[in-house]
């Protein structure tokens, strides 16, 4: 449960950070650099991550706001960490405070947004298969195999987050506060 709370906090901080940085031309240059290393056109790369050629052009020019999930898709498609997309020409991370960078690095190295839930569900004896782009997923449960929609997963994620936040507040309410 602690990890879920940390992941939710980190995702929120990263989303805010990344949205503030997406207008930086260096991120677009990095996307273009990795795309060209792969030998892909903007159209081919867009198809690979389920985005239009126009979206890729906007991302590369620094004019498009890149959603967090797309950052993960881009990094995954290049087999790199999302932190690599945030580096400038000197190799420094673009305007990131050290603590946020460390949280982002740890989170991006260990778990991506889309596979965290899948990994957690595995610990409960269930397994998710399928491709989200097809609009449905398959859950292999101890009692059988079931088809679920992406909407089901979104609802599950939302209710899980709400429960974790509720439980954390309950724990904090009954805990001794310390001043640092």
Buried (B, 14 or more C-beta within 10 A) or exposed (E): EEEBBEBBBBBEBBBEBBBEBBEBEBBBBBBBBBBEEEEBEBEEBBBBBEBEBEBBBBBBEBEBEBBBBBBBBBBBBBEBBBBBBBBBEEEEBBBBEEEBBEBBBEBBEEBBBEEBBBEBBEEEEBEBEBEBEEEBBBBEEEEEEEEBEBEBBEEEBEEBBEEBBEEBEEEEEEEEEEEE
